[in-house]
Amino acid sequence: MKKLTLILLVIFWPLFAKAQDTLKLKFEEYMEWVRLYHPVSSQAELNLRFGQMELMQARGAFDPLIYGNLDKKQFKESTYYDKREAGISIPTWMGVELNGVFEQNSGNFLNPEAAVPSNGLLAAGASVNLGQGLILDQRRASLRQAQIFQQSSEVERVRLLNELNLAATAMYWKWALAYENLNVLREGVELAASRFNYVKRSFEQGDFAAIDTVEAFSQLLNRQYRLQETENSFFATTQELNTFLWNEDGNPMTLGAGIVPESLFEEFTSYPDFEELRTLVINHPELLITDFELASLDVERRLKGQEMLPTVKLKYNFLSETLSQFDESPFYENNYKWGLSVYTPLLWRKSRGAFGLAKAKIDFKQNSRDLKEIQLRMKLEAELNNWRTLNLQLLTFTENVKSLQALLTGEIRRFQMGESSLFLVNAREVSVFDSRVTLNDLASKLRISYAKTRYAAGIGFD
């Protein structure tokens, strides 16, 4: 597929609805775009078709079957036999197979039992299993398993979308983190450059020693270096974010240079409902998929149980030269054919082994399901505790940043009065910028953590 690079500003302009001087890609708008057009989202929808086609295939076992046979032998100008047969077989959900046959046979050496009236013979009847296959047979078992698979495919779709939601959310807030850090480092470089120019002028006027200009210039170079690293990080995260952006035609898109994320510190009103999430985890897609697997295994177990019964098959057909005679033909008095087949193994080792294996598979899967539920519940508790901790850390560190900023302001005043040194001012300023970067990291992690709590409970896109 040929890559199509578009300026996202043009495409997303109706979504922004912002003032002309702001080009923000809001989180909710971004997530809606991902939900609608990301390839994984399309794959999740295609997953439903797998279930539908599997069900259609299983239902095909109940399609009526028509057939025809023509068998003729001619030798030395003599017709040994000329046998013609056409029929229809109709399977039913109840296990009864309806059938109708038309025969027309002739010939000098025709087997007497194949002799029919010259105009042919009609037969209509049914066959039914009275032992093995009476309750469940392979045909009905396959249909039931296909129905279970279709239901499972719907849950698999939800699981894929949940994974996409978490990955897209984490990528957006990492992008927002890189942008916030970029702003912090740009501000730091601007302050370092202004201070270097101030110290340089003061040195030229004889107010500062030459070593102070070296100190200021060293700080400027250090912050320029960190800014370069941050610019590279922002570029890399932007490229990663681009992998989540596709248009309605299925082509990838690239963010325009002027588009930025929303701030990490805009009002965030989403808080996990601890009790609700603990209730929802019982319907986690991974548990539901395992439940469907158990249901499918149970069908297999019941089928193997049926195979431990003797095979008893009863067939009965009315015979008539014309269709009208079926109404006049007394049941079991004349013009019929029937048969009864009975067979069974003596030791049942194959059937008993298959039945025991099916039960063992269910026990194994049930144990796995119980373990998975405990693991999911513990994972949810861990994510909820992580969110709680990050929230407290964010509140604590916000106050720490304010304190460090106050210390920096005081140190600058002392420096202006000649009671401090440039070294102390730089040290205070470095602490402030480092703490702001840490605060950005906590804000980003908190928002990602919220998505993780929802994912742990088995939910994603609303």
C-alpha positions as MATLAB code, in Angstrom:
seq = 'MKKLTLILLVIFWPLFAKAQDTLKLKFEEYMEWVRLYHPVSSQAELNLRFGQMELMQARGAFDPLIYGNLDKKQFKESTYYDKREAGISIPTWMGVELNGVFEQNSGNFLNPEAAVPSNGLLAAGASVNLGQGLILDQRRASLRQAQIFQQSSEVERVRLLNELNLAATAMYWKWALAYENLNVLREGVELAASRFNYVKRSFEQGDFAAIDTVEAFSQLLNRQYRLQETENSFFATTQELNTFLWNEDGNPMTLGAGIVPESLFEEFTSYPDFEELRTLVINHPELLITDFELASLDVERRLKGQEMLPTVKLKYNFLSETLSQFDESPFYENNYKWGLSVYTPLLWRKSRGAFGLAKAKIDFKQNSRDLKEIQLRMKLEAELNNWRTLNLQLLTFTENVKSLQALLTGEIRRFQMGESSLFLVNAREVSVFDSRVTLNDLASKLRISYAKTRYAAGIGFD';
ca = [
       0.000    0.000    0.000;
       1.416    3.323   -1.050;
       1.915    5.595    1.929;
      -0.086    8.785    1.866;
       1.248   11.662    3.940;
      -1.349   14.281    4.813;
      -1.270   17.438    6.850;
      -3.456   16.418    9.759;
      -4.440   20.006   10.420;
      -6.529   20.071    7.247;
      -8.193   16.760    7.980;
      -8.862   17.365   11.652;
      -9.796   21.037   11.353;
     -13.560   20.422   11.876;
     -12.720   18.403   14.987;
     -10.586   21.030   16.661;
     -13.144   23.871   16.786;
     -10.506   25.994   18.485;
      -9.230   29.513   18.131;
      -7.066   30.159   15.093;
      -3.874   30.401   17.162;
      -4.206   26.914   18.706;
      -3.640   23.656   16.892;
      -4.311   21.049   19.556;
      -5.158   17.441   18.882;
      -7.425   16.714   21.825;
      -7.212   13.317   23.477;
     -10.890   12.428   22.953;
     -10.738   13.389   19.271;
      -7.587   11.366   18.784;
      -9.107    8.283   20.477;
     -12.264    8.500   18.386;
     -10.154    8.631   15.223;
      -8.181    5.583   16.367;
     -11.365    3.679   17.196;
     -12.863    4.351   13.784;
      -9.940    3.892   11.404;
      -7.041    2.012   13.003;
      -6.283   -1.319   11.244;
      -6.674   -3.246   14.504;
     -10.161   -1.779   14.833;
     -10.942   -3.060   11.348;
      -9.478   -6.455   12.233;
     -11.708   -6.572   15.310;
     -14.750   -6.086   13.088;
     -13.487   -8.735   10.678;
     -13.254  -11.114   13.614;
     -17.058  -11.117   13.723;
     -17.112  -12.397   10.148;
     -14.980  -15.367   11.198;
     -17.706  -16.396   13.620;
     -20.461  -15.823   11.064;
     -18.691  -17.876    8.401;
     -17.911  -20.659   10.879;
     -21.604  -20.822   11.789;
     -22.646  -20.830    8.133;
     -20.247  -23.693    7.458;
     -21.691  -25.739   10.338;
     -25.246  -25.065    9.202;
     -24.258  -26.388    5.807;
     -24.272  -29.895    7.329;
     -28.075  -29.577    7.482;
     -28.464  -28.544    3.842;
     -30.722  -30.831    1.791;
     -28.759  -33.151   -0.466;
     -29.928  -34.229   -3.911;
     -28.251  -37.047   -5.782;
     -28.584  -39.190   -8.875;
     -27.101  -42.431  -10.164;
     -27.102  -43.907  -13.669;
     -25.686  -47.421  -14.147;
     -26.103  -49.283  -17.449;
     -24.453  -52.360  -18.989;
     -24.807  -53.223  -22.724;
     -23.023  -56.271  -24.155;
     -23.516  -58.131  -27.466;
     -26.676  -56.225  -28.273;
     -28.164  -57.224  -24.946;
     -29.027  -54.830  -22.131;
     -27.838  -56.500  -18.967;
     -29.230  -53.742  -16.762;
     -30.197  -50.097  -16.913;
     -30.573  -48.631  -13.405;
     -31.584  -45.038  -12.737;
     -31.985  -43.469   -9.360;
     -32.555  -39.925   -8.074;
     -33.246  -38.816   -4.563;
     -33.166  -36.174   -1.864;
     -31.990  -36.373    1.744;
     -32.998  -33.763    4.322;
     -31.191  -33.764    7.700;
     -33.064  -32.215   10.642;
     -32.005  -30.715   13.968;
     -33.885  -33.510   15.787;
     -31.547  -36.133   14.308;
     -34.177  -37.579   11.956;
     -33.133  -37.752    8.316;
     -35.963  -37.499    5.784;
     -35.434  -38.961    2.345;
     -37.182  -39.521   -0.947;
     -36.061  -41.745   -3.833;
     -37.226  -42.454   -7.377;
     -36.000  -45.681   -9.039;
     -36.443  -46.879  -12.591;
     -34.675  -50.134  -13.433;
     -34.777  -52.537  -16.383;
     -32.609  -55.162  -18.100;
     -32.327  -58.847  -18.953;
     -30.031  -59.688  -16.076;
     -31.374  -57.269  -13.459;
     -31.131  -58.406   -9.848;
     -34.687  -59.438   -8.832;
     -34.677  -57.208   -5.742;
     -34.066  -54.218   -8.012;
     -37.148  -54.943  -10.087;
     -39.611  -52.034  -10.098;
     -42.657  -51.116  -12.190;
     -41.873  -49.931  -15.709;
     -42.842  -46.362  -14.815;
     -40.539  -46.445  -11.828;
     -41.001  -46.598   -8.066;
     -41.193  -43.822   -5.494;
     -40.006  -44.237   -1.911;
     -40.417  -41.716    0.895;
     -39.448  -42.190    4.511;
     -36.994  -41.451    7.255;
     -34.113  -42.870    9.236;
     -33.504  -42.225   12.915;
     -30.846  -43.175   15.448;
     -32.382  -44.833   18.510;
     -29.114  -45.313   20.381;
     -25.884  -43.510   19.597;
     -26.689  -40.100   18.111;
     -30.253  -39.890   19.430;
     -29.554  -36.878   21.686;
     -26.428  -35.512   19.999;
     -24.438  -36.418   16.923;
     -21.388  -34.954   15.152;
     -23.514  -32.755   12.912;
     -25.446  -31.145   15.785;
     -22.322  -30.920   17.961;
     -20.450  -29.021   15.231;
     -23.353  -26.594   14.870;
     -23.484  -25.929   18.618;
     -19.710  -25.389   18.742;
     -19.959  -22.988   15.798;
     -22.627  -21.003   17.664;
     -20.325  -20.847   20.680;
     -17.442  -19.740   18.453;
     -19.570  -16.944   17.009;
     -20.326  -15.665   20.516;
     -16.655  -15.987   21.382;
     -15.668  -13.964   18.298;
     -17.731  -11.044   19.607;
     -15.819  -11.153   22.893;
     -12.514  -11.484   21.008;
     -13.429   -8.303   19.150;
     -13.834   -6.505   22.495;
     -10.489   -7.851   23.700;
      -8.689   -6.550   20.615;
     -10.313   -3.122   20.976;
      -9.373   -2.992   24.669;
      -5.734   -3.639   23.793;
      -5.868   -0.959   21.113;
      -7.407    1.499   23.572;
      -4.629    0.971   26.102;
      -1.826    1.174   23.534;
      -3.246    4.326   21.910;
      -3.852    6.000   25.274;
      -0.342    5.278   26.517;
       1.149    6.604   23.276;
      -0.806    9.863   23.412;
       0.230   10.697   26.978;
       3.853    9.778   26.240;
       3.647   12.224   23.347;
       2.142   14.836   25.682;
       4.950   14.159   28.191;
       7.613   14.686   25.529;
       5.940   17.967   24.520;
       5.716   19.248   28.115;
       9.366   18.372   28.717;
      10.279   20.147   25.488;
       8.614   23.336   26.746;
      10.380   23.079   30.107;
      13.805   22.650   28.507;
      13.180   25.471   26.036;
      12.346   27.734   28.936;
      15.504   26.598   30.710;
      17.660   27.397   27.667;
      16.074   30.829   27.321;
      16.772   31.620   30.988;
      20.340   30.310   30.736;
      20.951   32.365   27.595;
      19.540   35.528   29.208;
      21.634   34.984   32.343;
      24.784   34.364   30.303;
      24.256   37.627   28.391;
      23.615   39.472   31.675;
      26.746   38.038   33.322;
      28.814   38.754   30.223;
      27.755   42.408   30.194;
      28.402   42.655   33.938;
      31.867   41.172   33.477;
      32.612   43.715   30.771;
      31.557   46.437   33.199;
      33.753   44.960   35.934;
      30.916   43.745   38.202;
      31.613   39.971   37.801;
      34.720   37.858   37.594;
      35.640   36.014   34.412;
      34.920   32.685   36.105;
      31.248   33.689   36.427;
      30.922   33.924   32.640;
      32.386   30.422   32.384;
      29.836   29.200   34.936;
      26.924   30.805   33.041;
      28.154   29.575   29.663;
      28.601   26.036   31.014;
      24.996   26.041   32.239;
      23.807   27.260   28.843;
      25.671   24.492   27.022;
      24.376   21.843   29.427;
      20.779   22.930   28.934;
      21.198   23.136   25.164;
      22.432   19.557   25.235;
      19.407   18.423   27.261;
      17.103   20.348   24.946;
      18.581   18.566   21.930;
      17.898   15.223   23.603;
      14.333   16.274   24.412;
      13.719   17.478   20.838;
      14.864   14.098   19.564;
      12.582   12.350   22.076;
       9.610   14.471   21.006;
      10.281   13.708   17.347;
      10.508    9.962   18.060;
       7.275    9.877   20.082;
       5.508   11.870   17.358;
       6.541    9.254   14.805;
       5.248    6.496   17.095;
       1.970    8.376   17.516;
       1.643    8.561   13.725;
       1.349    4.767   13.623;
      -2.057    5.099   15.327;
      -3.422    7.591   12.799;
      -5.107    6.282    9.659;
      -7.714    7.786    7.386;
     -11.043    6.332    6.315;
      -9.439    4.884    3.160;
      -7.030    2.775    5.219;
      -3.965    4.930    4.504;
      -1.515    6.071    7.215;
      -1.289    9.761    8.096;
       1.400   12.007    9.509;
       0.929   14.792   12.035;
       1.600   18.297   10.819;
       4.461   20.186   12.474;
       2.111   22.690   14.109;
      -0.074   20.189   15.927;
       0.479   19.670   19.643;
      -1.209   17.568   22.357;
      -3.392   18.891   25.115;
      -1.646   19.833   28.344;
      -0.913   17.204   30.959;
      -2.249   19.642   33.539;
      -5.617   20.434   32.019;
      -8.452   19.460   34.356;
      -8.624   15.675   34.573;
     -11.988   14.595   35.976;
     -11.749   10.861   35.273;
     -11.297    8.800   38.409;
     -11.587    5.017   38.575;
     -14.617    3.696   40.443;
     -12.902    1.027   42.507;
     -16.016   -0.967   43.412;
     -17.470   -0.840   39.917;
     -14.229   -2.065   38.349;
     -14.035   -4.921   40.868;
     -17.541   -5.914   39.835;
     -16.807   -5.701   36.107;
     -13.703   -7.899   36.208;
     -15.888  -11.032   36.362;
     -16.898  -10.232   32.767;
     -13.326   -9.705   31.597;
     -12.953  -10.798   27.931;
     -10.225  -13.273   28.817;
     -12.552  -14.989   31.297;
     -15.474  -14.977   28.877;
     -13.341  -16.480   26.114;
     -12.290  -19.247   28.515;
     -15.946  -19.804   29.431;
     -16.765  -20.266   25.751;
     -13.899  -22.724   25.423;
     -15.338  -24.649   28.376;
     -18.775  -24.647   26.742;
     -17.284  -26.029   23.523;
     -15.435  -28.724   25.475;
     -18.672  -29.642   27.238;
     -20.326  -30.220   23.849;
     -17.432  -32.489   22.967;
     -17.851  -34.343   26.285;
     -21.557  -34.932   25.666;
     -20.817  -36.128   22.134;
     -18.245  -38.618   23.444;
     -20.787  -39.767   26.004;
     -23.260  -40.487   23.203;
     -20.629  -42.559   21.432;
     -20.627  -44.966   24.398;
     -24.155  -46.083   23.431;
     -24.871  -48.901   20.955;
     -25.588  -47.871   17.386;
     -29.241  -48.547   16.610;
     -30.510  -47.146   13.331;
     -34.077  -47.583   12.129;
     -35.107  -46.948    8.513;
     -38.618  -46.956    7.071;
     -39.880  -46.020    3.589;
     -43.287  -46.067    1.930;
     -43.286  -47.373   -1.633;
     -45.583  -46.155   -4.374;
     -45.795  -45.902   -8.147;
     -47.392  -42.447   -7.940;
     -47.454  -39.646   -5.411;
     -51.226  -39.978   -4.918;
     -50.884  -43.507   -3.572;
     -48.994  -42.350   -0.465;
     -52.252  -41.158    1.091;
     -53.921  -44.506    0.453;
     -51.105  -46.768    1.632;
     -51.763  -48.224    5.148;
     -48.818  -48.038    7.518;
     -46.942  -51.344    7.743;
     -49.496  -53.333    5.684;
     -48.149  -53.214    2.156;
     -45.763  -51.365   -0.134;
     -42.989  -50.529    2.298;
     -39.464  -51.404    3.194;
     -37.735  -51.045    6.523;
     -34.558  -52.040    8.232;
     -32.873  -52.046   11.610;
     -29.102  -51.937   12.147;
     -27.547  -52.664   15.543;
     -23.874  -52.909   16.414;
     -21.648  -52.133   19.356;
     -18.085  -52.824   20.490;
     -17.674  -55.177   23.432;
     -15.183  -53.341   25.647;
     -15.870  -49.681   24.739;
     -12.226  -48.807   25.363;
     -12.047  -46.268   22.549;
     -15.266  -44.512   23.620;
     -14.456  -44.625   27.331;
     -10.981  -43.260   26.664;
     -12.357  -40.429   24.498;
     -14.968  -39.572   27.131;
     -12.372  -39.553   29.914;
     -10.052  -37.390   27.828;
     -12.854  -34.893   27.196;
     -13.552  -34.677   30.946;
      -9.837  -34.205   31.692;
      -9.689  -31.331   29.183;
     -12.610  -29.642   30.927;
     -11.001  -30.047   34.361;
      -7.707  -28.668   33.049;
      -9.393  -25.683   31.396;
     -11.521  -25.014   34.501;
      -8.411  -24.939   36.685;
      -6.802  -22.530   34.235;
      -9.930  -20.381   34.308;
      -9.975  -20.239   38.123;
      -6.293  -19.272   38.168;
      -6.846  -16.656   35.461;
      -9.669  -15.049   37.451;
      -7.468  -14.748   40.541;
      -4.633  -13.304   38.453;
      -6.945  -10.750   36.831;
      -8.346   -9.683   40.191;
      -4.849   -9.287   41.625;
      -3.766   -7.374   38.515;
      -6.719   -5.026   38.949;
      -5.880   -4.431   42.610;
      -2.275   -3.700   41.656;
      -3.372   -1.171   39.016;
      -5.834    0.489   41.385;
      -3.138    0.797   44.042;
      -0.699    2.143   41.452;
      -3.233    4.807   40.426;
      -3.831    5.739   44.066;
      -0.073    6.022   44.698;
       0.567    8.074   41.566;
      -2.269   10.420   42.468;
      -0.780   11.015   45.918;
       2.708   11.420   44.459;
       1.430   13.977   41.973;
      -0.189   16.033   44.746;
       2.933   15.768   46.897;
       5.335   16.667   44.121;
       3.209   19.593   43.001;
       3.790   21.132   46.423;
       7.486   20.275   46.168;
       7.768   22.156   42.865;
       6.101   25.193   44.449;
       8.581   25.054   47.343;
      11.583   24.751   45.039;
      10.261   27.634   42.943;
       9.967   29.754   46.098;
      13.549   28.901   47.049;
      14.724   29.853   43.565;
      12.884   33.189   43.747;
      14.499   33.918   47.125;
      17.953   32.934   45.863;
      17.606   35.251   42.858;
      16.713   38.156   45.169;
      19.732   37.409   47.351;
      21.889   37.242   44.245;
      20.572   40.606   43.077;
      21.473   42.073   46.482;
      24.956   40.559   46.313;
      24.312   38.051   49.115;
      24.441   34.902   46.954;
      26.423   33.481   44.070;
      25.654   32.512   40.492;
      26.495   28.909   41.370;
      23.731   28.766   44.005;
      21.220   30.370   41.659;
      22.051   27.818   38.927;
      21.792   24.969   41.431;
      18.346   26.151   42.566;
      17.206   26.589   38.980;
      18.402   23.124   37.958;
      16.415   21.652   40.866;
      13.288   23.479   39.728;
      13.557   22.313   36.126;
      14.383   18.732   37.127;
      11.396   18.666   39.487;
       9.116   20.013   36.767;
      10.259   17.232   34.445;
       9.526   14.705   37.213;
       6.099   16.274   37.748;
       5.388   15.939   34.018;
       6.333   12.276   34.209;
       3.963   11.694   37.137;
       1.091   13.465   35.361;
       1.628   11.325   32.271;
       1.851    8.104   34.274;
      -1.330    8.960   36.189;
      -3.371    9.300   33.001;
      -1.920    6.108   31.569;
      -2.604    4.388   34.890;
      -6.293    5.305   34.625;
      -6.449    3.493   31.268;
      -4.638    0.513   32.794;
      -7.215    0.195   35.582;
      -9.983    0.047   32.966;
      -8.045   -2.473   30.884;
      -7.449   -4.637   33.958;
     -11.220   -4.656   34.561;
     -11.835   -5.690   30.949;
     -13.113   -2.411   29.482;
     -11.676   -0.003   26.947;
     -13.515    2.200   24.465;
     -16.812    3.418   25.896;
];
